Amino acid sequence: MGLSGPLRAELWTAGVVVALDQLAKAAVRSSLELHESVEVIPLFFSLTRVHNYGAAFGLMNAVDFPFKTVLLSVVAALALAALTWYGASLPAEQRLARAGLALVVGGAAGNLIDRLGTGYVMDFVDLYWRGWHFWAFNVADAAITVGVSLMILDMLEIGRRRVSRTV
């Protein structure tokens, strides 16, 4: 028995996100040393290699405790499993939510591969304006952000025809 069309597309989407994320990280890993930076767009965007040993947005990056990497990996794996289970329960008609979830699952898987393989997640996109720097991020993080945005749009029912209900 084969996979249904929407599920197959979502698995491909997640797989493409993982592949692009890992390819980008391999390119950065082979080109930049830790904390090395290359300016791409002056005064706005650099490629800067940093290692995130914490959670999202560097939370707990400076905190050290026994089995931190194991704990963060287990939490990430459980979240990934829960997202996958949730995605399987979404109706096919919720295309926006399903597409968003595929991006989130792909991004989460890409970052989990890093954490399991190296003990950290490598980030490299450094956006800044004057003295203010946004958190460094990677392809997986961008996919997660876009995916969550699509899911929020789906929850708000943007673009769906609404039928007025009479009470």
C-alpha positions in Angstrom: 0.0 0.0 0.0 1.5 3.4 -1.1 1.3 6.7 0.6 -1.5 9.1 -0.2 -0.7 12.1 -2.4 -0.7 14.8 0.4 1.3 12.6 2.8 3.8 11.8 0.1 4.2 15.6 -0.7 4.6 16.4 3.0 7.3 13.7 3.5 9.1 15.1 0.4 8.9 18.6 1.8 10.3 17.6 5.1 13.0 15.6 3.4 14.0 18.5 1.2 14.2 20.8 4.2 16.5 18.3 6.0 18.7 17.9 2.9 19.0 21.7 2.3 19.7 22.3 5.9 22.4 19.7 6.1 24.0 20.8 2.8 24.1 24.4 3.9 25.6 23.4 7.3 28.2 21.2 5.6 29.2 24.1 3.3 29.6 26.5 6.3 31.4 23.9 8.3 34.0 23.4 5.5 34.4 27.2 4.9 34.2 28.9 8.2 35.9 28.3 11.6 33.8 28.8 14.8 33.0 32.6 15.1 34.5 33.4 11.7 32.3 35.7 9.7 32.0 36.7 6.0 30.0 39.8 5.2 27.4 39.1 2.4 25.4 42.4 2.5 27.3 45.2 4.1 25.7 46.5 7.4 22.9 43.9 7.2 23.8 40.2 6.6 26.8 38.0 7.3 27.5 34.3 7.4 28.9 33.7 10.9 29.5 30.3 12.3 28.2 29.8 15.8 27.3 26.7 17.9 24.1 26.6 19.9 24.5 24.2 22.8 21.1 25.3 24.2 17.5 25.3 23.0 15.8 27.7 20.6 17.2 31.2 20.4 20.2 30.1 22.5 18.1 29.6 25.6 20.2 27.7 28.1 23.3 28.1 25.9 25.4 29.2 28.8 23.8 26.9 31.3 25.7 23.6 31.9 24.3 20.5 33.6 24.9 16.8 33.4 23.4 15.1 30.3 22.2 18.5 28.9 22.7 17.3 25.3 20.9 14.1 26.0 18.0 15.9 27.6 17.6 18.4 24.8 17.9 15.6 22.2 15.2 13.6 23.9 12.9 16.6 24.2 13.4 17.4 20.6 12.8 13.8 19.5 9.6 13.6 21.5 8.4 16.9 20.0 9.2 15.7 16.5 7.3 12.5 17.2 4.3 14.4 18.5 4.3 16.8 15.5 4.4 13.8 13.1 1.5 12.2 14.9 -0.4 15.4 14.9 0.3 15.9 11.2 -1.1 12.4 10.4 -4.4 13.4 12.1 -4.9 16.6 10.1 -7.6 16.4 7.4 -6.3 16.6 3.8 -8.3 19.8 3.3 -6.1 21.7 5.7 -3.4 22.1 3.1 -1.8 25.2 4.7 -1.5 23.5 8.1 -0.2 20.3 6.6 2.4 22.2 4.5 3.4 24.3 7.6 3.8 21.2 9.7 5.9 19.5 7.0 8.3 22.5 7.2 8.4 22.4 11.0 9.0 18.6 11.0 11.8 19.0 8.4 13.4 21.8 10.4 13.1 20.0 13.7 14.7 16.9 12.1 17.5 18.9 10.6 18.4 20.4 14.0 18.0 17.1 15.8 20.6 15.5 13.4 23.0 18.2 14.4 22.4 17.8 18.1 22.8 14.0 18.0 25.9 14.2 15.8 27.8 17.0 17.3 26.1 17.9 20.6 25.1 21.4 19.3 23.2 23.0 16.5 25.2 25.1 14.0 23.8 28.5 13.1 25.2 30.8 10.5 22.7 33.4 9.3 23.6 36.6 11.0 21.2 39.5 10.3 21.9 42.9 11.9 21.1 46.6 11.8 23.6 49.0 13.3 24.5 47.5 16.7 21.5 45.2 16.9 21.9 41.5 15.9 19.0 39.1 15.5 19.6 35.6 16.8 21.8 33.6 14.5 19.8 30.9 12.7 20.0 28.3 10.0 17.9 26.8 7.2 16.1 24.5 9.6 15.2 27.4 11.9 13.9 29.4 8.9 11.7 26.4 7.8 10.3 26.1 11.3 9.5 29.8 11.4 7.7 29.7 8.0 6.0 26.5 8.9 4.6 27.9 12.2 3.5 31.0 10.3 1.6 28.9 7.8 -0.1 27.0 10.7 -1.1 30.2 12.3 -2.6 31.5 9.1 -4.5 28.2 8.8 -5.8 28.6 12.4 -7.0 32.1 11.5 -8.7 30.6 8.5 -7.1 33.2 6.2 -8.1 32.6 2.6 -11.0 30.2 3.5 -14.5 31.0 2.5 -16.6 31.5 5.5 -20.2 30.7 5.7 -22.2 32.9 8.0 -24.0 31.0 10.7 -27.4 32.0 11.9 -28.3 31.4 15.5 
